[in-house]
């Protein structure tokens, strides 16, 4: 990751860290106050790069469920029902497949989790949306902890860490899969060691009460701490037949992960921020609205890479042609003499040809037409750049499918080149964040189509969120709800005059 903005969110502040080439270039903290929000907005105006948000909040819930193994729309509908059942009040939820059972119906073991108090996150996200910050995802400390214990031999492991921004984090893994996590604030005047000794006994009883730890099973406890705290912890932790302790030196862990940071205490914030930078999990709490500008950025990068690759191929072909022509320069005179002899032979042969019914002028016209057709090559960037610019101003439009073809039969709009074939784009998508407000959805879609028309596209509506035409049916309303206000458009583009 050459350039990225890592954000660490706790209950009362946001820590921002700019990374350049894997090294920390800038750090800044913003309080959860109006002044802090204003400072964060100013900061984002000078920091234009992909951002990734890491949360460490008490209000993160975990639920283990066994569900039928499904795929496609059936699986999506099942997950949505679970989210409505467990986390109706928050958009920040996700479902992670832990494993598929090997017996019986071979159901799926799923871990459902959510950030249950959106008020901690929403103000910061609104600022990033206004500043059009490309947010790649919203993650949590428990999510990215798994790589730290993947090589541990225990199948029942409790990972303990302390983050100065939030508190003492205890995450339980069964067979190296995340099961549950707890965060306890460490108040002022309370030491890291005292918090570990006090909370460890409570967590052990909590795991037993939830039947997450089998009866008679020893709980392995890995404590991520600084060498200065290790000896004191060894002396203070009680001897127990139910638990055994393992101390991971935070400086040694940092060296193994090649983190360019000097650890002076047991604060593990930089460990988890590094995990966020290099090993982000595939699932996260952000939805399409939150990552809208990140998706647009990826689309622009893909277009730039495609244009660059095309330019490189063209340059290589040109260089090859020049080198080949240079190598043949010494044979030019010989070829000229051969051409003269060949021309004389052609003249003798053509004199014996029968008369043709095709006039020379018609043949010339055909050759001219073919030459002109060869020039009908429109760069993809010229067609898609106006579309990308319009999408920037309509963040609630989410594109799911984009088709492209060339057609010579489309009607010709005024002020366009009629002798060139049309570029036809078929677009399918949906409107996000409008609920069931069809009037607002139709108005928003009309504005989107009007803006496309201003950019040179001929827009034809193939499908709308709500069909109000005489041929529409009442079933459309239910379909719009299930398809998140879906729509389909056809865009026709020709070069302007």
N, C-alpha and C positions, 0 to 999 in steps of 0.2 A: 504494500500500500504506500504509494509515493507521497500523497498528500491527503489527509483526512482529518475531520474534526470529531473527536471523541467526547461525548457528554456523559457525565455521571450524575444522576439525579437521586437526591435523598429527600427526606420530608421537608426540609427547610432551606435547601439551597441546590444550585446547579453548578457543577464543576465542569469547565470547558478546557479541553486540551488539544492543541493543534499539533499534528504529527507530520513531519517532513522526512521522508526517507527512513522511516522507522525510529526516528529520534524526536524527543519532545522539543518543539520550537517555541511554544507559548502556553502558559497556563493562566486561567482566570476563574474567579468564583463570583457567582451572582446570587444574592439573597432572594428568597421568595417574597418580594415586596414590589410595589409599583415602581420604585426606583431601580430595583434589580432587574425587573422586566424591561424597563426602558434601556438600561445599560446593555442588556443582552441583545436587544434589537439593533443597537448601534454597533455592537461587536460583530453581528452577522453581516452587516453591510460591508465590512472590510475583510470578511473571511468567506470566500466563495469556493467551497469544495464539498464533497460528500460528507454527510454527518451520520453518526451512529449513536443512538441513545441507550445507555445502560442504566437500569433502575435498581435501587436497593431499598425497598419499601416494606413496612410491616404488612400493609394491606395487599399481600399476594397470596392467593388461595390455590391449593392443589387438591384434586380429587381423582382417585384411581377408579376406573370403571372398566368392566369387560363388556364389549359390544360385539354384535355380529360382524363378520368379515364381509364388507360390501365394497363396491367400487362405483365410480362415476357419479351420476346424479343421486343415486340412492344413498351413497356414503355422505355426500354433501348435505342432503336433507337430514340425515341422522345426526350429523354434527351440529347443524343449526338447531335442531330440537334440543340437544343437550345444552347448547349455549343458552338457549331461552330458559331452560329449566334451572341451570346453575347460576348463570351470570347475565341476567336480563338487564341489569343496570349499568353495564360497562361495555364499551366496544373493544376493550383491550383484553382479548381472550385468545386462546389457541388450544389445539389438541395435538398431542405427540404420541406416536405409536411406540410403545415400549417393546412389545414382542407379539408374535402370533402364537397362540397356544398350539401344542403339538398333538393333542388328543381331542376326542369328541368332535364338536363342530369346527374346531380350529378357529375360535373367536379371537378377537383382537384385544390385547391389554392396552388400554389407552390411559394417558395422563392428561386430564383437563386442568388448565390453570388460567388464572386471570389476575389482572391488577384491578382490585375491586373498588378503588376510590379514584375515579377519573380526575377529580379536582386537583390532584397533585401534578398531573401530567398535562392536562388540557391547556392551561395558560402558556406553557412553554411551546407546545405544539402550534398554537395559534400564531405565536410570534414567528415561528419558522415558516408557516404557510404564507404569512403576509410577506416575509422576506424572500419567498420562493427558494428556501434552502432545500437542496436535494437530500432528503432523509432516507437512508437505506433500510432502517428497521429500528424497532424498539425491543430491547432485550432485558433480561434480569440476571442478577448475579448467580442464582441457582442454576439457570439455564446453561451458563458457560463454565460451570465448575467441573463438569464431568471429566474433561481431559486431565485435570489435576489428580484424579484418582484412578485413571484407567489401568495403570500398572500395579495397583495395590492388590495383594493376594486375597484380601478379605471380601466376602460376599455380603457382609453387613457392616457398613462403614459410615461413621459420622464425621464429616469434615467441618472443622471449626476455624473461622477466620474473623478478623476484626477490620472494619473499614471506618476510618475516622470520620467520614462524611455521614455515616448512618448508625453503626453499632456493631454488635456481636452477631455474626451469622452462623447458624448451625444447619447443615444440609445432610440429609440421610439418603444413602444409596443402598439399594438391595440388588446384588448381582450387577453392580456398576451402573444401575439405572436409577435415575432420580425418582424419589418417592415423595418426599416432603421437605420443607425448609422453614426455619423460624428465624426471625430477626428480633433481637432485644437491644433497645437503645442503651448505650453506656453513658450514664449521666456524669456531669462534671464532678470531679473529686473521687470517682470510682476508677480503679485501675483495671487494665485488661486482665491481669491474673485473677483478681477477685471476681470479675464477671464470669470468667471461664469456670472457676470452681463452683460458683453459686448456680449457674444456669445448666451445667452439665448434668447434675443430679435430676433437675426438673425435666430435662429433655429425655433422659433415660426412662423415667416414669411415664412420660407422654407417649413415647414409642410403644411401651408395653401396653398402655391403655388402648391404643389403636390396633393392637395385635400386628404391628408392623415388624416387631422383633420376635422371632419364634421363642417359645419357652425353652429355657436352658441354654440359649444361644449367647455367646460372648459378643459384646459390642466393641468393635475396634474403633478407636477415636484417633483421628489424625488432626493435630493442632498445627496450623500454619502460624509461626511466630518467629520473632527475632531471637538471636542467641542470648541477648541480655535478659529476655523473659523466660527462656527455656529452663534454666536451673531453678528459678523460683517456682515455676509451675510444677516441676518434678517434686519439689519439697512440699507443696501445698495440696496437690491432688491426692485424695485418699486411696489407699490400697483397696482394690475391689476384685472379687472373683467374677464379677459380671462385666467388667470393662478392662481393656488394656490400651495403653496410650502409645502413640507414635508421634514424634515431634519432627516437623518438616521445617528446616532452617529457611527462612524467607529469602535470605541473601543467596543461598545455594540454588533455590528454585529460580530466582531472578537470573542467575548466571546461566543455568541450563536453558532458560527460555530466551536468552540473549536480550535482556531488557536493559536499556541504557538509562539506569536510574540507581541512585545510591540509597539503600534502605537504612534508615536510622532507628526504626522501631518496628512494631509488628503490624503496622498499617498495610493491608494487602490490596489497597485500591489499585495500585499500578499493576499488580499481577492480573487482576480481572480486566482492566482496561487493555492490557496486552492481549489477553485472550479474545477480547472483543475485536481487536484490530486484525488478528491473524486466523482465528478459528470461530467465526460466527456460525451459530447453528442455522440449519435451513429454515426453521420456523421461528416466528417472532410475533409480537403483539400488535404490530402496525397493520392497518388495512390499506386498501388501494388509495383512499383519499390522502392518507398521511404520506405515502410514498409517490405521490403523483409527479412531483418535480424530479425525483430520482429516476423514475421511469422515462421521463422525457429526456433526461440527460443521457441515459443509456442508449436511447434511440438515436440521439444526435451523434454519439460516439460511434455507433454502428454505421451510420451514414458516412461519417468522416473516414472510418476505416475502409469502407467499401470504395469510396472515391479515391482514397490513397492507393489502394491495391490496383484499381483500374489504371491510375496514372502511372504506377510503377511498371505494369505490364506494357503499357503503351511506350514508355521510355525504353524498356528493354528491346521491344520490337524495332523501334527506330534505330537504336544503337546497332542492333544486329544487321539491319538493312544497310546502314552507312558503312559498317565494316566490310560487308559483303561487296558493296559497290566499289569500295577502295581496293579490295583485293583483286577485282576484275579490271581495274584501270589499265593494267599492262596489256590486256588482251583486246582492248578497244579497237585497235586498227585491224587486227585479224578478223574480229566480228563484223567490222564495217565492210570488208571485202566479201566475206561470206554472205552478208545481207544483200549486197548488190547482185551476186550470182543467184541467190534464192529469189530475189525479186524478178529477175529475168525469167527464171523457170516458172514462177507463178503466172506471169503474163502469158507465157506460151500455153499453160494449162487452162487458164480462164478463157482463152480464145476458143477452146473446144467445148465450153459449157453451153448447155441449152439455154434459151431465153427464159427468164423468170418473170412471174406475174407480179412480184412485189417491187414497187418503185423504190428507188434509192432514197427518196425523201421520207418514205414510211419507215424504212430501216433506220434512218438517222433519228427520226422521232422516237422510235423504240429505245434506241441506245440512250438518247437524252433522258427519257423517262426513267430508265433503270438507274442512270447516274444520279438523278434527283432523289429517287427512293433511297439510295444509299446514304443520302444526307439526312434522312428522317430519323435521326437518333437523338433523343432528348435525354439529358443527364437526369438520373433519379433525383438528384438534389434539387433541380429546378422545379420538379413537380411536388416534392414532399416538404420543402422548406416552408411554403406558405401554410400548409396544413399544420406543421409543427408550431408555427407562430400563433395560429388560431387556438390550438389546444392549450398553449401557455395561458391564455386569457379565460379558458373555460375549464377550471380544475375539476368540476363535477362530472365532466365527460370522461368515461373510462372505456378505452378501446379494447375489444376482445379479439377482433378478427379484421384483417386488412387484405383485400384481394386487389390485383392489378393486372390489366390486360390492355392491349392496343386494338382499337376498332376504327374502321374507316366509314362506318354506317351511321355514326351518331350525328345528330343535327349540329350545324355549324352556328356558333354564337357570333354576334357582331364583334368587331374589333379583334378577331382571331384569324389565324392563317387557315383558310379553307382548304388549301392544297396539302395540308399535313394531316396524318391520321390522329385520332383523339386518344389521349391517355385516360383510361377508365379505371377509377378506384372504387371498389365496393367496400364499404365500412360498416362493421357491426359493433355495437357497444351498448353501454347502459349509463344511466344518470344516477350518480351516487349522492347520498345525503339529503334527498328530497322526500323520503318516506313514501306516503301514498298521496301526496299532493299532486294530482295529475295536471291541474291547471298550471301550477308553477313549473312542472316538468315540461309541458308542451310549450310554454312561453320561453323557457330556457333553451329548448331545442330549436325553436324558431329563431332566436337570437344567434344561436350557433350556426344555423344554416345561412342566415343573412350575412354573417361575417365571412363565411366561406365564399359566398357569392361576390363579396367585395374583393376578395383575393384572386378572382379570375376563374373560379370553379362554377360549372353548371351543376346545380344540386337538384337531385330527384329523390324524393322520400319513398323508400321501399317499405318501411315498417315504422310505426310510431308507438310510443308507450301506451297510448289509448286511441283506438280507432274510432273517430267520431264521424266517419263517412256513412252514407246510407247503407253501404254493404257491410258495415262492422257488426260485431255480435257482442252480447253481454259477456261472453267468455273471455274477451280481451282484458277485462278488468282483473280477473283472477290471474291471467297469464302475465300481466304487467307487474303484479305484486310478486309473483314467483320469480320473474326474470329481472327484478330490480330495475324496472322502467327501461326495458331494452328498446333499441331502435336500430334501423338499418337505412343507410343512405348510399346513393350512387353519385360520385363526383366525376365530371367530365372536364378535361383540361386540354386546351390547345395553346401553342405559343401565341402571344399577342402580336398584333401587327406592328 
